[in-house]
Amino acid sequence: MTVLDAYAVIAYLRAEPAAGEIRPLLENGDAGLTAVGVAEVLDHLIRLAGADEEDAALDLAQLGLLDGIVVDSDLGLAAGRLRARRYHRSRCAVSMADCIAAEAARQASTSLATSDAPLLDLCRTEGIATIVLTGSDGTRWAPPA
């Protein structure tokens, strides 16, 4: 399984540059979104994109992502420790949702698919496998030299 961050799903639904990279992951049925990621995607689709609530949920269901990866106490504790260790408002501005997705990938011994540079930096530092996606602006993250 590959863990998707919320951006990956939003990019796919909006046919952004990363959509072609995400499609195979979804078509294989081997992708997951944390329950917090589900909430993020729904919030974005409804509040920012103006989607109907039921339509937004249906979009996620059709992708097989509505039943998100459960965020239990072990995952929550690990994500909290990760963010406490790594967060910095200018050098590593990762959200709690980012850290939950990263820890979900680590716990499942799988990759996290994202284009979020601070999250990719964090994963590189922490040894969490990633799939680097093309950003909304067409750029791709590369590790520092």
N, C-alpha and C positions, 0 to 999 in steps of 0.2 A: 504494500500500500504506500502511496505517496500522500503526505499531508499537504493540503493546499492552504495558503493564507487567504484571507478575504479578498485581497486584490486580485488573485488569480481567478477567482470565480466571477468577480465583477468584470474583469477584463474579458473573460470568455463571453459573458452575457452581453457585453457592449461591443463585441467584435473588435476589440483593440488589438494592437500588434501581437500580443502574447496568445491570442485565441488559438492560433494554429499549433502552438506548443502545448497548450492545455487540453485540446480536443482529444489526443490519443490517451491521455491519462484518464479522462472521463469515459471514453468509449471502452476502455479495458475494464471499467468498473473497479479500478484499483486505486481510487483516489478518495480521500476523506477530508472533511472539514470539521474542526472542533465545534462543540456546541456554542462557544463564544464566537467563533467565525461565522456560524449560521446567523447569530444575532447581528453581527456586523454587516453581513451581506443584506439581510432583511432591512436593517436600518438605512443603509445606503440606497437600496432600491426604492423603498417607500418614501423616505424623507427627502432624499436628494434627487432621485430620478423621477419621483412622482408616480411610481407604480402603485397599482391597487394592492392591498395587503394580501388578498387571496391569490392574486396572480403571481406576486413575488414568491410566496410560499410554494406555489405550484411549480414555478421555474426551478426552485431548488429540489423539489421532490422529483421532477422529471430527470434531473441530473444525478439522482441517487444520493443527494447530499443533505436532505432535510433532517435525517436522524444523525446529528453530529456526533463526533467522538466525545464520549462522556468525559467531563472534567471532574474527576473525583478528588478526594483530599490529597492523595499522593501527587497527582499532576499539579494541583493548585499549589502545594507546598514547594514542589520543584520549580515551578514557574516564578513564584514569589522570590525564592532564593536567587534564581537566575537574574531576574530584573534588579534585585538589590545589589548583586555583584557587578553588573555590567552597565546599568542605565547611567547616562549622563546627558543632560539636556542639549548639549551641543555636539558631543563626540559620539554618543550612542543613544539617540532618542528613539528607543523601542517602547512600544506600548505593552501593557500587560497581556493583551490579546496576542501580540507577536510572541511574547515569551511563552505563553500557553501553547501556541502552535509549534514553537521550537522544541519545547519539552515533550510534546506529544510525539513528534518525529523521533526524538532521542529515545523515548521509552519504547517505541515500536521498532527501533533499529531500522528506520527508513529515512527517506529524504523529505525535506521541506521545499516545496515549490513556491518561489517568490521572486519579485524584482526589487524589493525593498532593500536599499543599500545598507542602512544601519542593521537591519535584521540579518542580512547576508554576512556583514562584518562580524556580528555577534556569533553566528553559527560557525564561521571559520575559526574564530578564537576558541569556541567551545568544542570543536570537533564534531559538529552536527552536520550530517550530509545535506547537501542542497541541490536543487535544480534551479539554475539561474534563468529567470524569465525575462523577456524583453519588456522594458517599461512602457508606460503609456506614451512617452515621448520618443519611443523607438531606440532608446539607448539600452545598453547591457552593462551590468556591474562587472567589474574585474577586480580581483584581489590586489591590494597594494603591492608594489614591487619591493 
